């Protein structure tokens, strides 16, 4: 195998470009067992996702999981699939298009905005190749995980690094590590909750369900747990919601090992058993609705809460194409692009500084 991939043809005088690559987790191409099998194989083969020694994990993965889980998962995907395809893929693509539009309106029409899936298609490699062919010499990578975890954000960085190992002419790369406490993101979440309350009334309890990770990861130093609670605290403060009206929980447990607790579904059942009749559930760790939010939360957990005696289950959708979120994503990108921007007037920080300097000059004249 050739160590370095072929570089695209270069035309002297071609101006360099700056690009933004949004990356989400991934999705099968279609909701079938045949499509789930390679997707799950790629996902569950990542050593950051499953930290079990390969000699132990490989027989379990290929001998049991990939023989039984694809058919079960396909039924779940089919229950949330839309005419446009996978919800996660659809929302991520729309977010990229909207971000490009927002940046154009902010005076940055020349940025190349692309999107990829960490697992499945379009792959990170294919998108990086497109950006390289388009002349991008500076690329900002934005993993769409608000809270950092080794099993999510770090896998994106791993894959970027693996691709660049085969490039001869390397670009400048920047990563957004996390945005768990970003003011724009928090404000977008708060506004989404307020809008839900305005339409449906306020439930007795707001449940914030984050994707789970093994407890062992926390014990070994993964910051994900702390970043989830930071987001929850800041959102509670923005909503002025008393601590006893909000619950943080973790969903999507896999396997028999202990994961971060409390678990979402048992927590909802416990609330119902103790007399809570209405809950609003939000998933701040996902910026796009997907299988884990639409099927696990809005179908499975809804049924569990009602079956346990609850009466009203309100699901608050992910930020998706919400204008507040796209604006927050734009501001976040602008901040991290920094001096890469060809037109500094689009940078709100620079605008504020220019205004301050102009005011001082006026005062001194």
C-alpha positions in Angstrom: 0.0 0.0 0.0 1.3 3.5 -0.9 2.2 5.4 2.2 1.1 8.7 0.8 -2.1 9.3 -1.2 -2.0 11.2 -4.5 -2.1 14.9 -4.1 -4.7 16.8 -6.2 -3.5 18.7 -9.2 -2.4 22.2 -8.2 -2.8 25.3 -10.3 -0.3 28.0 -9.4 -2.1 31.2 -8.3 -5.1 29.3 -6.8 -5.9 31.2 -3.6 -5.9 29.1 -0.5 -9.3 28.4 1.2 -10.4 27.9 4.8 -12.9 25.2 5.6 -15.1 24.0 8.4 -15.9 20.3 8.8 -18.8 19.4 11.0 -18.6 15.8 12.3 -21.4 13.7 13.9 -21.5 10.1 15.1 -22.9 8.2 12.2 -25.8 6.2 10.8 -26.4 3.2 8.6 -27.4 4.0 5.0 -30.8 2.3 5.3 -32.6 0.7 8.2 -31.9 -2.9 7.4 -29.9 -5.6 9.1 -27.5 -5.8 6.1 -26.7 -2.1 6.4 -26.4 -2.2 10.2 -23.8 -4.9 10.2 -20.9 -3.0 8.6 -21.9 0.2 10.5 -22.0 -1.5 13.9 -18.7 -3.4 13.0 -16.9 -0.1 12.3 -18.4 1.6 15.4 -17.9 -1.2 17.8 -14.4 -2.0 16.5 -13.1 1.4 17.6 -10.9 0.8 20.7 -12.0 4.1 22.2 -15.7 3.0 22.0 -15.1 -0.4 23.5 -12.1 -0.6 25.8 -12.0 -4.4 26.0 -8.8 -6.2 24.9 -9.2 -7.2 21.3 -8.5 -10.9 22.1 -11.6 -10.9 24.3 -13.8 -8.5 22.4 -13.3 -9.9 18.9 -15.1 -13.2 19.5 -17.9 -11.5 21.2 -18.3 -8.8 18.5 -18.1 -11.1 15.5 -19.5 -14.3 17.1 -22.5 -12.9 18.9 -23.2 -9.1 18.6 -22.9 -8.8 14.8 -25.0 -11.9 14.3 -27.9 -10.8 16.6 -27.9 -7.0 17.1 -28.2 -5.7 13.5 -31.8 -7.1 13.0 -32.9 -5.7 16.4 -31.3 -2.3 15.7 -32.8 -2.2 12.2 -36.3 -2.3 13.6 -35.5 0.6 15.9 -34.0 2.6 13.1 -37.0 1.9 10.9 -39.3 3.3 13.6 -37.7 6.8 13.3 -36.6 6.8 9.6 -38.1 9.6 7.5 -38.7 10.2 3.8 -35.4 12.1 3.8 -33.6 9.2 5.4 -31.7 9.0 8.7 -32.7 11.9 11.0 -29.2 12.3 12.2 -27.8 12.6 8.7 -30.6 14.9 7.6 -30.2 17.3 10.5 -26.4 17.4 10.2 -26.6 18.2 6.5 -29.1 20.9 7.1 -27.0 22.4 9.9 -24.0 22.6 7.5 -26.1 24.4 4.9 -27.6 26.8 7.4 -24.1 27.5 8.9 -22.9 28.4 5.4 -25.8 30.8 5.0 -25.3 32.4 8.4 -21.6 32.9 7.7 -22.3 34.4 4.3 -24.6 36.9 5.9 -21.9 37.6 8.4 -19.5 38.5 5.6 -17.8 35.2 5.1 -19.0 33.8 1.8 -15.7 32.1 0.8 -15.5 29.5 3.6 -16.1 25.9 2.6 -18.5 24.2 4.9 -18.7 20.4 4.9 -20.0 17.6 7.1 -19.1 14.0 7.7 -20.0 11.0 9.8 -17.4 9.4 12.1 -18.9 6.0 11.3 -20.7 5.3 8.0 -21.0 7.7 5.1 -20.1 10.3 4.2 -16.8 9.4 5.8 -14.3 11.9 7.2 -11.7 10.8 4.7 -14.0 11.5 1.7 -14.9 14.9 3.0 -11.2 15.8 3.8 -10.3 14.7 0.2 -13.0 17.1 -1.2 -11.7 19.9 1.0 -8.2 19.3 -0.1 -9.2 19.2 -3.8 -11.0 22.5 -3.2 -7.8 24.1 -2.0 -8.5 24.2 1.7 -5.2 24.8 3.5 -6.8 25.6 6.8 -9.6 23.4 8.3 -11.5 23.8 11.5 -13.0 20.5 12.7 -16.1 20.8 14.8 -17.2 17.5 16.4 -20.9 18.0 17.1 -20.6 16.6 20.7 -21.1 19.4 23.2 -19.5 17.4 26.0 -16.0 15.9 25.5 -15.6 12.2 25.8 -12.8 9.9 24.7 -15.4 7.7 23.0 -16.8 10.5 20.9 -14.7 13.7 20.3 -11.4 11.9 20.6 -12.4 9.3 18.0 -12.9 12.2 15.5 -9.4 13.5 16.2 -8.0 10.0 15.8 -9.6 9.6 12.4 -8.4 13.0 11.3 -4.9 12.2 12.3 -5.1 8.8 10.6 -6.1 10.5 7.3 -3.4 13.1 7.5 -0.8 10.4 8.0 -1.3 9.7 4.3 -1.1 13.3 3.1 2.1 14.7 1.8 1.0 18.4 1.9 -0.6 18.9 5.3 -3.1 21.7 6.1 -3.4 23.6 9.3 -5.9 22.0 11.5 -7.9 23.2 14.5 -10.3 21.3 16.7 -13.2 22.5 18.8 -12.7 20.2 21.8 -16.1 20.8 23.4 -18.7 23.5 24.0 -20.5 22.3 27.1 -20.4 25.7 28.7 -20.6 27.9 25.6 -23.0 30.8 26.3 -24.7 30.6 22.9 -25.3 26.8 23.2 -26.7 27.2 26.7 -28.9 30.0 25.6 -30.2 28.0 22.6 -31.0 25.1 25.0 -32.8 27.5 27.4 -34.8 29.1 24.6 -35.9 25.6 23.4 -37.1 24.7 26.8 -39.0 28.0 27.2 -40.6 27.6 23.8 -41.7 24.1 24.8 -43.2 25.4 28.1 -45.0 28.2 26.2 -46.7 25.7 23.9 -47.3 22.9 26.4 -47.1 24.2 29.9 -44.4 23.4 32.4 -44.1 19.9 33.7 -43.3 19.0 37.3 -39.8 17.8 36.5 -37.3 18.6 33.8 -35.2 15.5 33.0 -31.9 16.1 31.2 -30.8 12.8 29.6 -27.2 12.5 28.4 -25.7 9.6 26.5 -24.0 7.2 28.9 -20.4 5.9 29.1 -18.9 3.2 31.2 -18.3 4.2 34.8 -14.8 2.9 34.4 -14.1 5.8 31.9 -14.9 8.3 34.6 -12.7 6.6 37.1 -9.8 6.7 34.6 -10.1 10.4 34.1 -12.6 11.0 31.3 -14.1 14.5 31.8 -17.5 13.7 30.2 -19.5 13.2 33.4 -18.3 16.6 34.8 -19.0 18.4 31.5 -22.6 17.0 31.4 -23.2 18.3 34.9 -21.7 21.7 34.0 -24.2 22.0 31.1 -27.1 21.0 33.3 -26.1 23.5 36.0 -25.8 26.4 33.5 -29.0 25.5 31.9 -30.8 25.3 35.2 -29.4 28.8 36.1 -30.5 30.2 32.7 -34.0 28.9 33.3 -34.0 29.9 37.0 -35.2 26.4 37.8 -34.8 25.1 41.3 -32.5 22.1 41.7 -35.3 19.9 42.9 -37.2 20.5 39.7 -34.5 19.1 37.5 -32.9 15.7 37.2 -29.7 14.6 35.3 -29.6 11.0 34.0 -27.7 8.9 31.5 -29.1 6.7 28.7 -28.0 4.1 26.2 -26.3 1.6 28.4 -24.6 -1.2 26.6 -23.4 -4.5 28.1 -23.3 -5.7 31.7 -20.7 -3.3 33.1 -21.8 -0.3 35.3 -22.3 2.9 33.3 -22.8 6.4 34.5 -25.8 6.7 36.8 -28.6 7.4 37.4 -30.0 5.6 34.3 -32.7 7.4 32.5 -35.5 4.9 32.1 -35.4 3.6 35.7 -35.2 7.2 36.9 -38.4 8.1 34.9 -40.2 5.0 36.3 -39.1 5.9 39.8 -40.4 9.5 39.4 -43.8 8.1 38.3 -43.9 5.6 41.2 -43.3 8.4 43.6 -46.2 10.5 42.3 -44.7 12.7 39.6 -47.4 13.0 37.0 -45.6 15.1 34.3 -42.1 15.3 33.0 -40.3 17.2 30.2 -37.3 15.3 28.8 -34.4 16.9 26.9 -31.2 15.5 25.6 -28.6 18.3 25.7 -25.7 16.0 24.7 -27.2 15.6 21.2 -27.5 18.6 18.8 -29.5 16.5 16.3 -32.4 14.2 16.9 -31.4 10.6 16.2 -32.1 7.0 17.2 -31.1 7.6 20.8 -33.5 10.6 21.2 -36.4 9.7 18.9 -36.7 6.0 19.7 -35.0 5.4 23.0 -36.4 8.5 24.7 -39.5 9.6 22.9 -40.8 6.0 22.4 -39.3 3.6 24.9 -38.9 6.0 27.9 -42.3 7.6 27.2 -44.0 4.2 27.3 -42.1 3.2 30.5 -43.1 6.5 32.3 -46.7 6.2 31.3 -46.8 2.5 32.2 -45.4 3.3 35.6 -48.2 5.7 36.4 -47.1 9.0 34.8 -49.6 11.0 32.9 -47.8 13.5 30.6 -44.5 13.0 28.9 -43.2 16.0 27.1 -40.2 15.4 24.7 -38.2 18.6 23.9 -36.6 18.1 20.5 -32.8 18.6 20.0 -31.6 21.9 18.7 -31.6 20.6 15.1 -32.1 23.6 12.7 -33.0 26.0 15.5 -31.8 29.5 14.6 -30.4 30.1 18.1 -28.3 27.0 17.7 -27.0 27.8 14.2 -26.1 31.3 15.4 -24.3 29.8 18.4 -22.5 27.4 16.0 -21.5 30.3 13.8 -20.2 32.4 16.7 -18.3 29.3 18.0 -16.8 28.7 14.6 -15.8 32.4 14.2 -14.1 32.4 17.6 -12.0 29.4 16.7 -11.2 30.5 13.2 -9.7 33.6 14.7 -7.1 35.2 12.4 -7.9 32.7 9.6 -10.8 34.8 8.7 -10.1 37.0 5.6 -12.6 39.6 6.8 -12.1 40.3 10.5 -15.3 42.4 10.4 -17.3 39.2 10.8 -15.6 38.5 14.1 -17.8 39.9 16.9 -14.9 40.1 19.2 -12.9 42.2 16.7 -16.0 44.4 16.1 -16.3 45.1 19.8 -12.6 45.9 20.0 -12.7 48.2 16.9 -15.7 50.0 18.4 -14.0 50.5 21.7 -10.8 51.8 20.1 -12.9 54.2 17.9 -14.7 55.5 21.0 -11.5 56.1 22.8 -10.0 57.9 19.8 -13.1 60.1 19.6 -12.8 60.9 23.2 -9.2 61.9 22.9 -9.7 64.2 19.9 
